[in-house]
Amino acid sequence: MKRSWNFYAGPATLPLPALERAKAEIPDWEGTGMSVMETSHRSKEYDVVHFGAMKLLGDLLGLDDDHQVLFLQGGASLQFAMVPFNFIPKGGSADYVNTGTWSAKALKEAKIIASGREAATGEPTSFTAIPPFASWDLDPAAAYVHITSNNTIRGTQYHSFPDVGSTPLVADMSSDFLWRPFDANRFSLIYAGAQKNIGPSGVTIVIISKSWLARANQGLPTMLAYKTHADKDSLYNTPPTFAIYMVRNVLDWVVEQGGLAAMEARNRAKGDRLYDVIAAHPDFYRCPVEPASRSYMNVVWRLPTEELEKKFVAEALAAGMCGLKGHRSVGGCRASIYNAMPLEGVEFLADFMTRFAAANR
């Protein structure tokens, strides 16, 4: 079997052991004579996966008793609407920090449903840096402060999280969830589409403060109320069972690798390797992101011409690397190097970049 080095931004590469485990278990899972996809979500057998995945997340993050894990559907895009639906009171507003495409979409949904306010923006730097916290214009009466921890398109990332006092802090962590240890208990709500860093598409992880949930708006459509899902342990309706099963497999793999501290060491080594290659060829490769804001999940760069960028992507694909074309809205090149991308794959890309630069000057 020959596998590609998969640098797609999402759905993205998964750990090979997690895939091989699924391959072995699909015909006959846990001696049931069926796959997990065929098993009732009300069965005791499925409970082991469902609640096991919740416990793994809680243990990896050190969640306190006030925080609950939910498995929802609709991706982060539905969370853009669910968060303001549930937590912006009538006549109230929430603060959003705009660091690019995804945070802008979250703000847009808040404005449709209630009232959202741009408290800071990276637009003056063309979203090449996280706005410094000192520049944020926060409303002390805001229902919450919303941030997007990593921007897959622009290649920026928060390397420390803001102190917003008693205001609830909400984060979209879809593209860097579990890349390193962090204090999840500081957040009133975290959401993350699984398909970038912790599983396949189809399930969204939500970590919510129970005490904040108790203050949520009432009278919402049933499926749009977090309380509905929290009260039933994400089993109010049929959950995406296979996606949750795969998340469980990936979380087991994270634990086997040494947990989040090991993930951080691995991810920093990968990111530093690519940024070093870019820096070593300043006349050929250029990273537009300010160094202090550079992402360890999505490394972006430009070449001298668009023609060379197209050639780079084509030759990389022929060499066994896919997903290196930058997002259509910004162009250039991008390598998404989430937890499951091994250092070997990054070394392969780095060596290719060095050879390509030498051959195309």
N, C-alpha and C positions, 0 to 999 in steps of 0.2 A: 504494500500500500504506500502510495506517495501522496503526502498531504502538502497543500500549499502553505506558505507563510502568509497568514491572513491578517492584513492590516486594516480591514474594513472598520468603520466607526460604529456600526451596529445595524442589524445583528452582527455580532463579532465572534472572534475565536473563543472556543471553549476548551477547558483542560482535556487533553486526550484521555486521561484515566476516567473522567466523568462520562465521556462519550462511550468508552469501551465498557464501562459498567452498565450503561443503558443498553448497549448492543447485546450484552449477554443476558440481560434481564427482560428484554421486551417479549420474547416468546413465553417465558415462564417466570414470573416475578414472585419471589419469596415463596415458591412452591405452590402458588395459587392456581397454576395451569392457565394463566392469562397475564396480559401486560397490565401495568399500572393504568394505562389509558382505558382499559376495559373494566376496571374495578370501581365499584360504587364509592363515591366520596363520603358515604355514610358508613362505610365498613370499618371494622377494627383494623384491618390490614392497612387501609389508606391513612388512618389516624397516625400510624407510626411515622409515615412520611411527613404529613402535614404538621403535626405538633413537634416532630423531630427537627424539621427545618426551622420552626419558630425558636426552639430552644437553642439551636446552633447559633442563630443570629444574636439572640440575647446574650449567650455566653461570649461570643466573639467581641461584642460591643460593650459588655459589662453593663447591660441595661438594668436600671433600678426597678423597683416594684411599681413605679408610677408610669412606666412606659410599656406599651403593648405593640406587638408585631401584627400587621395585617397583610394579607395577600389579596390584592384587588386586580381589576382588569381595566382596560382602556388606556394603558400607558400613562406616561407623565402628562400627556396632553389632556387627559380627563382630570388629572389632579389640578391642572391650571384652573379649572372651573370649580372643582369640589372644595378646594381650600377657601376661596372667598364665599362660596355658597354657605359653608358651615360656620365660618368664623368672622366675617365682617357683619356687624350688627346693623340694623336699620339706621340710616343716617351716618354711619361710620365710614372709615376708610382704612386702607392698609398701605404700608410703605414698601416699595419695590426698588431693588438696586439692579439697574440695567447694565449687564455686561455682555450683551449680544443677543443673538437670535432667540434663544430659548427663554431667557428672562423677559425679553420684549413680548413674546407670545403670552407668557404668564400674566404680565401686566395688562395686556389687551383683554384677556378673559375677565380679569378682576373689574375692569372698567365696564364691561358689558353687564356683569352681574350686580355689582355694587359700586364701589368707588376705589380706584387704585391710584396711587400717587408715586411718581418717580422721585425717589429720595436722593439718588445719585446715578450717574451714567458714565460709561466709558466712551461715549461718542466723541468727545473732544480729541481723544487719541486714536480714533477709528477702532475702538475696542481692542487695542493692543496692550492694555494694562487694566488690572482691577483698580477701580477708583479708590484712592487712599481713604481710610476710614475718617480721617479728619475733615474730609470734604463732604461727608454725608449730611444731608439736611433732614434729620429724622423728626417726625411728629410724635411728641410724647403721648399723644392720645391715639396713636395708630393701633389698629386691632392686632397687627403683627408686622414684623419685618421679614421680607422674603428675599432670599439670595439664591443664585444658581452657582453651585460650588465649582463647577468645571464647564468650560465652553468648548464643545467638540469642534465647532466650526472655526473659531478664532484662535484656539489653542492657548487659552488663558485659564488660570486656576487660582483659587484662594489657598494660600499656604498658612494662613491663620484665620480664625473666625472672629467676627466682631463681637464686642460686648455691647449689647443693646439694652442693658439694664433689666427692668422688669417687663419690658415688652416681649411677647412671645416671638421666638426666632423660628422661621420656617426655611427649609432648604430643599431645593431640587438637587439631588446627588446622583442623578441617573448615570452620569458617565465617569464618576470616580468613587462610587460607593465601595467601601472596604479596601481601598487602595493603601490605606495606612491606619494606624490606631488614631482614634479621636474620641472626645467626650460627647457621645450621642445624647447623654442626659441633659446637656445644655439646651437642646432643641425641643420645642413644643411639638414639631412635626417634621419628619424627614420623608421624602418620597423618592423612589428610584425605579425607573423602568429597568427590568433585569437584563435586557438584551445586550448591554454593553459590557458589563463587568462581572455579573454573577449568575447568568443563566440565559435561556433562550427568550425570544419574544413571547408575549402572552400573559405575563404576570408582572405586577407592579408591587414593589415592597413599600409599605408605609409603616413608619414607626411614630406612634402618637402618644402624647401625654394624656393619661386618663383624667387628670385633674383639669386640663384644658378642654378636653372633650366634654366634660360635664357642663361647660359653659357654652357649648355650641348652639347655634340657632335651631329653633324648633320648626316643625311643620314643613320639612323638606320632602321632596320625592324620596321614596323609600330607599332606592338604590344609590342615591346621591348623599345620603346621610352616613357619616362615619360610624355613628352609633349603631346603625343596623348591622354593620360588619363586625364591629367590636363586640357587640352583645352575643353574636353567634360564632365567634372565633373564625371569621372569614368563611363560614359554611352556610350563610343565609341562602345562597343559591349555589349552583354547581361551580366550583372554582376551576381554574385551568390546571387540572391535576398533573398532567405530564410536565408542564412548565415548572410547577412547584417541586415535583420529583427531581427534575434536573437541577434546580436551585439547591436542593438538599445534597445532591451529588457534588456540586461545585463547592458548597460549604464544607463538606467532609474533606474535600481535597485541600481547601485552604487550611483547615486544622492540621492535616497531615504535613503540609509544607512548613508549619511552625506558627500559624496564626497571622495576625495583622502586622506584627513587627517584622516577620519574615517577608510579607508582601511588600512592605515599605522599602526594605533593603533591596529587594529584587527590582522593584519599580524605579527606584532612584538610580540604580546602576544602569538600567535600560535607557532611561531618559538622558542621563549624563553622557552616555556613549553617543547618542545621536546628536545632542547639542555640541559635543566636542568635535564631531566630524564637520558639522556646519561651521563652527568657529575656525576650524583648520583650513577652510577654503572660502575666505571672506569675499573673494572676487568671483565666486561661482554660486555659493549657496548663501541665502539670507533668510534668517528667521525674523519676521516682523514684530514679534512679541517682545516686550521689555523683559529683561532677564528675571526680575523679581516676580513676574506674573506668569512665567512659562509653565505650561502644563506638563505633568509627568504621565499623562494618559494620551494626549493628542499632540504630537509634535508636528508643527507646520513650518514649511519653508518655501521660498521661491527660488527659481533659477533665472539666469540672465534674460531669457526670452520664453514666451509661451510655447514656441516651437520646441525648444529644448525640454520644457516640462512634459509635453506630449510624448516626446521621444523617451524621456526618462521613464514615464509610466508604462509605455509599451515594452521597453526592454526589460524593465523589472518584472512585468507580467510573464514575459517569455522565460525569465530566469526562475520563475516559481513564486513570485510575490504578487499578491492581489490587494486591491483596495487602497492604493497609494495616491490616487487622484484627489486633489483638494475638493472641498465642497463647491458645488456649482456657483454659489453666491460670492465666493472670494477667489476661486481658482488656486493655482499653485499645487503643492504636494502636501500630503498629510499621512503620517504613520500613527495609527491608533494602537497603543502598546499596553493594553489593559492587563490585568493580573495574569490571565491565561497565556499571554505571549511570553515564551521563554526567552532568556537572554541569547540563546543560540540564534533565534530568528532575528533579533536586533543586530547581532554581530554580522549575520548574513547581509542584512540591509546596509549596515555601515560600510562593510567592505565593498559592496556594490556601488555605493555613493562615491567612495574614494576612487574606484576605477572609472566610473562614469565621468567624474570631474576631470581626471587626467586625459581621458580620450576625447573630450568635447570642448576643450578650451580653444 
